[in-house]
Amino acid sequence: MTDHRARKTRWPKGRLRALAWATGGAAFVLAAAPLVAAPKPTVDAAQTPRKAPARQVIERHIIRRVVIVDPVVPAPVTSSTSGSGSTIQAQAPAPAPPPPPPPPATTTTGGS
């Protein structure tokens, strides 16, 4: 009645993956072929790159100044009592010394 054709056998996964990798690799390599095959431009004497002059090394020594100031000792608090009431007399602490002057301004390039 009806003829059944024999079914094609499928390739194993390993063989398909190997074929896919080989095809992808060949496509990647062949994409670079036009770049390799392109002719190189000729170089004239006017187009030759000139060497830049040697750079000069500049050394900078940074000196940081540290000023040590003795801590301020607060004045003692005295109290006295008299007859009917108690009065506490306190002395104001000595004013703090002015802060040290800021270091001199420097100009940096911001690089290392």
N, CA and C atoms as an extended XYZ file, in Angstrom:
336
Properties=species:S:1:pos:R:3:atomname:S:1:resname:S:1:resid:I:1 pbc="F F F"
N         0.797       -1.175        0.000 N   MET     1
C         0.000        0.000        0.000 CA  MET     1
C         0.855        1.260        0.000 C   MET     1
N         1.328        1.656        1.143 N   THR     2
C         2.208        2.821        1.170 CA  THR     2
C         3.611        2.344        1.481 C   THR     2
N         4.511        2.937        0.791 N   ASP     3
C         5.911        2.587        1.045 CA  ASP     3
C         6.481        3.553        2.087 C   ASP     3
N         7.072        2.976        3.089 N   HIS     4
C         7.717        3.796        4.112 CA  HIS     4
C         9.198        3.899        3.789 C   HIS     4
N         9.636        5.155        3.711 N   ARG     5
C        11.067        5.334        3.467 CA  ARG     5
C        11.824        5.122        4.765 C   ARG     5
N        13.037        4.702        4.616 N   ALA     6
C        13.876        4.519        5.802 CA  ALA     6
C        14.211        5.899        6.375 C   ALA     6
N        14.112        6.031        7.659 N   ARG     7
C        14.356        7.300        8.325 CA  ARG     7
C        15.864        7.564        8.407 C   ARG     7
N        16.249        8.821        8.192 N   LYS     8
C        17.673        9.164        8.272 CA  LYS     8
C        18.117        9.097        9.722 C   LYS     8
N        19.323        8.672        9.931 N   THR     9
C        19.847        8.617       11.295 CA  THR     9
C        20.369        9.995       11.670 C   THR     9
N        20.185       10.380       12.925 N   ARG    10
C        20.634       11.681       13.418 CA  ARG    10
C        22.088       11.589       13.853 C   ARG    10
N        22.791       12.707       13.691 N   TRP    11
C        24.170       12.765       14.161 CA  TRP    11
C        24.163       12.883       15.675 C   TRP    11
N        25.165       12.337       16.318 N   PRO    12
C        25.242       12.505       17.777 CA  PRO    12
C        25.567       13.964       18.135 C   PRO    12
N        25.221       14.346       19.382 N   LYS    13
C        25.443       15.727       19.834 CA  LYS    13
C        26.907       16.136       19.745 C   LYS    13
N        27.790       15.243       20.096 N   GLY    14
C        29.216       15.570       20.066 CA  GLY    14
C        29.681       15.934       18.670 C   GLY    14
N        29.221       15.209       17.670 N   ARG    15
C        29.632       15.485       16.297 CA  ARG    15
C        29.037       16.823       15.831 C   ARG    15
N        27.786       17.117       16.202 N   LEU    16
C        27.175       18.396       15.826 CA  LEU    16
C        27.893       19.572       16.474 C   LEU    16
N        28.247       19.419       17.731 N   ARG    17
C        28.971       20.503       18.410 CA  ARG    17
C        30.333       20.734       17.778 C   ARG    17
N        31.025       19.658       17.424 N   ALA    18
C        32.339       19.797       16.786 CA  ALA    18
C        32.197       20.498       15.439 C   ALA    18
N        31.158       20.138       14.686 N   LEU    19
C        30.928       20.782       13.399 CA  LEU    19
C        30.603       22.272       13.596 C   LEU    19
N        29.801       22.606       14.619 N   ALA    20
C        29.468       24.006       14.883 CA  ALA    20
C        30.714       24.797       15.274 C   ALA    20
N        31.564       24.243       16.122 N   TRP    21
C        32.804       24.928       16.518 CA  TRP    21
C        33.716       25.136       15.309 C   TRP    21
N        33.845       24.118       14.484 N   ALA    22
C        34.718       24.231       13.309 CA  ALA    22
C        34.181       25.282       12.344 C   ALA    22
N        32.877       25.309       12.139 N   THR    23
C        32.282       26.295       11.239 CA  THR    23
C        32.458       27.712       11.787 C   THR    23
N        32.237       27.897       13.093 N   GLY    24
C        32.416       29.216       13.701 CA  GLY    24
C        33.861       29.685       13.635 C   GLY    24
N        34.799       28.783       13.901 N   GLY    25
C        36.214       29.149       13.821 CA  GLY    25
C        36.625       29.531       12.420 C   GLY    25
N        36.127       28.773       11.431 N   ALA    26
C        36.462       29.086       10.035 CA  ALA    26
C        35.880       30.443        9.641 C   ALA    26
N        34.675       30.740       10.079 N   ALA    27
C        34.074       32.036        9.757 CA  ALA    27
C        34.859       33.166       10.400 C   ALA    27
N        35.345       32.959       11.622 N   PHE    28
C        36.120       33.986       12.309 CA  PHE    28
C        37.444       34.242       11.591 C   PHE    28
N        38.117       33.186       11.190 N   VAL    29
C        39.409       33.329       10.512 CA  VAL    29
C        39.218       33.939        9.133 C   VAL    29
N        38.196       33.509        8.410 N   LEU    30
C        37.992       34.028        7.062 CA  LEU    30
C        37.518       35.474        7.057 C   LEU    30
N        36.976       35.959        8.186 N   ALA    31
C        36.572       37.360        8.252 CA  ALA    31
C        37.791       38.280        8.248 C   ALA    31
N        38.930       37.799        8.734 N   ALA    32
C        40.145       38.612        8.777 CA  ALA    32
C        40.941       38.517        7.479 C   ALA    32
N        40.573       37.619        6.592 N   ALA    33
C        41.326       37.432        5.348 CA  ALA    33
C        41.381       38.704        4.496 C   ALA    33
N        40.300       39.464        4.322 N   PRO    34
C        40.416       40.694        3.511 CA  PRO    34
C        41.374       41.717        4.128 C   PRO    34
N        41.460       41.760        5.439 N   LEU    35
C        42.392       42.704        6.072 CA  LEU    35
C        43.838       42.315        5.805 C   LEU    35
N        44.092       41.024        5.803 N   VAL    36
C        45.463       40.558        5.563 CA  VAL    36
C        45.826       40.723        4.092 C   VAL    36
N        44.861       40.508        3.214 N   ALA    37
C        45.134       40.548        1.779 CA  ALA    37
C        45.198       41.965        1.230 C   ALA    37
N        44.759       42.968        1.982 N   ALA    38
C        44.760       44.349        1.487 CA  ALA    38
C        46.196       44.830        1.307 C   ALA    38
N        46.461       45.578        0.213 N   PRO    39
C        47.831       46.073       -0.004 CA  PRO    39
C        48.177       47.164        1.017 C   PRO    39
N        49.425       47.178        1.384 N   LYS    40
C        49.891       48.181        2.346 CA  LYS    40
C        50.211       49.473        1.595 C   LYS    40
N        49.869       50.633        2.174 N   PRO    41
C        50.158       51.904        1.491 CA  PRO    41
C        51.659       52.173        1.487 C   PRO    41
N        52.081       52.896        0.457 N   THR    42
C        53.497       53.242        0.370 CA  THR    42
C        53.801       54.373        1.336 C   THR    42
N        55.034       54.410        1.823 N   VAL    43
C        55.438       55.422        2.797 CA  VAL    43
C        56.413       56.372        2.126 C   VAL    43
N        56.063       57.664        2.101 N   ASP    44
C        56.954       58.676        1.546 CA  ASP    44
C        57.896       59.173        2.630 C   ASP    44
N        58.932       59.880        2.220 N   ALA    45
C        59.885       60.424        3.181 CA  ALA    45
C        59.221       61.503        4.046 C   ALA    45
N        58.237       62.207        3.500 N   ALA    46
C        57.573       63.264        4.257 CA  ALA    46
C        56.621       62.682        5.300 C   ALA    46
N        56.199       61.437        5.108 N   GLN    47
C        55.246       60.825        6.023 CA  GLN    47
C        55.903       60.031        7.140 C   GLN    47
N        57.208       59.882        7.105 N   THR    48
C        57.865       59.084        8.132 CA  THR    48
C        57.720       59.772        9.486 C   THR    48
N        57.383       59.026       10.488 N   PRO    49
C        57.220       59.651       11.813 CA  PRO    49
C        58.573       60.053       12.388 C   PRO    49
N        58.589       61.226       12.967 N   ARG    50
C        59.831       61.701       13.594 CA  ARG    50
C        59.803       61.339       15.063 C   ARG    50
N        60.953       61.089       15.574 N   LYS    51
C        61.041       60.740       16.988 CA  LYS    51
C        60.900       61.994       17.840 C   LYS    51
N        60.150       61.875       18.889 N   ALA    52
C        59.977       62.991       19.812 CA  ALA    52
C        61.258       63.168       20.624 C   ALA    52
N        61.565       64.390       21.018 N   PRO    53
C        62.768       64.586       21.832 CA  PRO    53
C        62.620       63.876       23.178 C   PRO    53
N        63.743       63.530       23.749 N   ALA    54
C        63.735       62.824       25.033 CA  ALA    54
C        63.087       63.697       26.095 C   ALA    54
N        62.283       63.083       26.925 N   ARG    55
C        61.607       63.842       27.979 CA  ARG    55
C        62.549       64.060       29.149 C   ARG    55
N        62.395       65.201       29.772 N   GLN    56
C        63.240       65.536       30.898 CA  GLN    56
C        62.536       65.127       32.188 C   GLN    56
N        63.261       64.474       33.062 N   VAL    57
C        62.696       64.026       34.329 CA  VAL    57
C        62.812       65.156       35.341 C   VAL    57
N        61.695       65.478       35.959 N   ILE    58
C        61.679       66.545       36.961 CA  ILE    58
C        61.400       65.908       38.308 C   ILE    58
N        62.310       66.136       39.244 N   GLU    59
C        62.126       65.598       40.597 CA  GLU    59
C        61.629       66.709       41.488 C   GLU    59
N        60.639       66.389       42.307 N   ARG    60
C        60.136       67.360       43.262 CA  ARG    60
C        60.162       66.735       44.634 C   ARG    60
N        60.777       67.420       45.531 N   HIS    61
C        60.826       66.944       46.910 CA  HIS    61
C        59.782       67.718       47.704 C   HIS    61
N        58.849       67.004       48.276 N   ILE    62
C        57.792       67.646       49.054 CA  ILE    62
C        58.192       67.588       50.516 C   ILE    62
N        58.236       68.746       51.142 N   ILE    63
C        58.604       68.823       52.550 CA  ILE    63
C        57.358       69.216       53.316 C   ILE    63
N        57.003       68.413       54.283 N   ARG    64
C        55.837       68.718       55.104 CA  ARG    64
C        56.335       69.205       56.452 C   ARG    64
N        55.748       70.283       56.911 N   ARG    65
C        56.152       70.870       58.172 CA  ARG    65
C        55.133       70.466       59.228 C   ARG    65
N        55.632       69.967       60.350 N   VAL    66
C        54.771       69.574       61.457 CA  VAL    66
C        55.064       70.500       62.622 C   VAL    66
N        54.016       71.144       63.137 N   VAL    67
C        54.160       72.051       64.269 CA  VAL    67
C        53.493       71.396       65.468 C   VAL    67
N        54.254       71.209       66.539 N   ILE    68
C        53.724       70.599       67.753 CA  ILE    68
C        53.453       71.707       68.759 C   ILE    68
N        52.226       71.761       69.229 N   VAL    69
C        51.814       72.798       70.174 CA  VAL    69
C        51.444       72.114       71.474 C   VAL    69
N        51.925       72.674       72.596 N   ASP    70
C        51.570       72.111       73.906 CA  ASP    70
C        50.076       72.288       74.143 C   ASP    70
N        49.434       71.306       74.778 N   PRO    71
C        47.993       71.443       75.031 CA  PRO    71
C        47.738       72.569       76.040 C   PRO    71
N        46.575       73.186       75.939 N   VAL    72
C        46.201       74.285       76.817 CA  VAL    72
C        45.740       73.697       78.141 C   VAL    72
N        46.314       74.192       79.217 N   VAL    73
C        45.924       73.722       80.549 CA  VAL    73
C        44.837       74.659       81.062 C   VAL    73
N        43.643       74.131       81.377 N   PRO    74
C        42.577       75.024       81.848 CA  PRO    74
C        42.912       75.562       83.240 C   PRO    74
N        42.431       76.764       83.509 N   ALA    75
C        42.662       77.388       84.811 CA  ALA    75
C        41.830       76.658       85.869 C   ALA    75
N        42.329       76.571       87.085 N   PRO    76
C        41.575       75.855       88.125 CA  PRO    76
C        40.319       76.631       88.517 C   PRO    76
N        39.295       75.902       88.913 N   VAL    77
C        38.038       76.493       89.355 CA  VAL    77
C        38.124       76.655       90.867 C   VAL    77
N        37.839       77.870       91.345 N   THR    78
C        37.890       78.111       92.792 CA  THR    78
C        36.488       78.378       93.304 C   THR    78
N        36.247       77.983       94.521 N   SER    79
C        34.944       78.257       95.122 CA  SER    79
C        35.177       78.831       96.513 C   SER    79
N        34.322       79.719       96.894 N   SER    80
C        34.426       80.298       98.237 CA  SER    80
C        33.015       80.422       98.799 C   SER    80
N        32.920       80.293      100.060 N   THR    81
C        31.613       80.425      100.710 CA  THR    81
C        31.682       81.584      101.684 C   THR    81
N        30.612       82.287      101.820 N   SER    82
C        30.574       83.390      102.795 CA  SER    82
C        29.248       83.331      103.537 C   SER    82
N        29.241       83.720      104.720 N   GLY    83
C        28.129       83.787      105.657 CA  GLY    83
C        26.841       83.108      105.243 C   GLY    83
N        25.917       83.852      104.648 N   SER    84
C        24.558       83.354      104.469 CA  SER    84
C        24.375       82.556      103.183 C   SER    84
N        25.107       82.834      102.176 N   GLY    85
C        24.907       82.120      100.909 CA  GLY    85
C        26.221       81.580      100.369 C   GLY    85
N        26.079       80.744       99.419 N   SER    86
C        27.308       80.215       98.813 CA  SER    86
C        27.456       80.822       97.427 C   SER    86
N        28.639       81.211       97.115 N   THR    87
C        28.931       81.791       95.810 CA  THR    87
C        30.084       81.007       95.207 C   THR    87
N        29.907       80.631       93.962 N   ILE    88
C        30.989       79.918       93.266 CA  ILE    88
C        31.557       80.866       92.236 C   ILE    88
N        32.849       81.058       92.331 N   GLN    89
C        33.511       81.917       91.365 CA  GLN    89
C        34.327       81.018       90.444 C   GLN    89
N        34.139       81.199       89.205 N   ALA    90
C        34.894       80.408       88.230 CA  ALA    90
C        35.665       81.350       87.327 C   ALA    90
N        36.845       80.953       87.018 N   GLN    91
C        37.647       81.747       86.104 CA  GLN    91
C        37.464       81.167       84.701 C   GLN    91
N        37.416       82.023       83.753 N   ALA    92
C        37.269       81.564       82.364 CA  ALA    92
C        38.570       80.909       81.921 C   ALA    92
N        38.480       79.848       81.153 N   PRO    93
C        39.714       79.224       80.662 CA  PRO    93
C        40.455       80.167       79.714 C   PRO    93
N        41.744       79.967       79.666 N   ALA    94
C        42.564       80.812       78.804 CA  ALA    94
C        42.154       80.577       77.346 C   ALA    94
N        42.189       81.609       76.530 N   PRO    95
C        41.815       81.420       75.122 CA  PRO    95
C        42.824       80.515       74.410 C   PRO    95
N        42.307       79.765       73.490 N   ALA    96
C        43.173       78.853       72.738 CA  ALA    96
C        44.098       79.654       71.823 C   ALA    96
N        45.314       79.148       71.626 N   PRO    97
C        46.233       79.869       70.733 CA  PRO    97
C        45.698       79.803       69.298 C   PRO    97
N        46.070       80.749       68.490 N   PRO    98
C        45.587       80.734       67.100 CA  PRO    98
C        46.151       79.499       66.374 C   PRO    98
N        45.410       78.987       65.403 N   PRO    99
C        45.900       77.813       64.677 CA  PRO    99
C        47.147       78.166       63.876 C   PRO    99
N        47.965       77.163       63.603 N   PRO   100
C        49.186       77.443       62.826 CA  PRO   100
C        48.803       77.881       61.415 C   PRO   100
N        49.658       78.634       60.775 N   PRO   101
C        49.344       79.087       59.416 CA  PRO   101
C        49.287       77.908       58.461 C   PRO   101
N        48.481       77.998       57.403 N   PRO   102
C        48.397       76.883       56.454 CA  PRO   102
C        49.705       76.742       55.693 C   PRO   102
N        49.973       75.529       55.190 N   PRO   103
C        51.208       75.341       54.423 CA  PRO   103
C        51.149       76.174       53.133 C   PRO   103
N        52.288       76.484       52.572 N   PRO   104
C        52.285       77.296       51.338 CA  PRO   104
C        51.582       76.543       50.217 C   PRO   104
N        50.911       77.286       49.358 N   ALA   105
C        50.184       76.680       48.246 CA  ALA   105
C        51.181       76.118       47.242 C   ALA   105
N        50.861       74.931       46.741 N   THR   106
C        51.727       74.316       45.722 CA  THR   106
C        50.894       74.058       44.474 C   THR   106
N        51.541       74.027       43.376 N   THR   107
C        50.879       73.739       42.108 CA  THR   107
C        51.278       72.336       41.693 C   THR   107
N        50.268       71.522       41.433 N   THR   108
C        50.552       70.149       41.001 CA  THR   108
C        49.882       69.891       39.671 C   THR   108
N        50.358       68.882       38.985 N   THR   109
C        49.749       68.489       37.720 CA  THR   109
C        48.693       67.439       37.924 C   THR   109
N        48.600       66.893       39.126 N   GLY   110
C        47.567       65.897       39.406 CA  GLY   110
C        47.960       64.494       39.013 C   GLY   110
N        49.071       64.283       38.394 N   GLY   111
C        49.500       62.950       37.985 CA  GLY   111
C        50.414       62.321       39.018 C   GLY   111
N        50.898       61.161       38.696 N   SER   112
C        51.824       60.518       39.637 CA  SER   112
C        53.239       60.691       39.187 C   SER   112
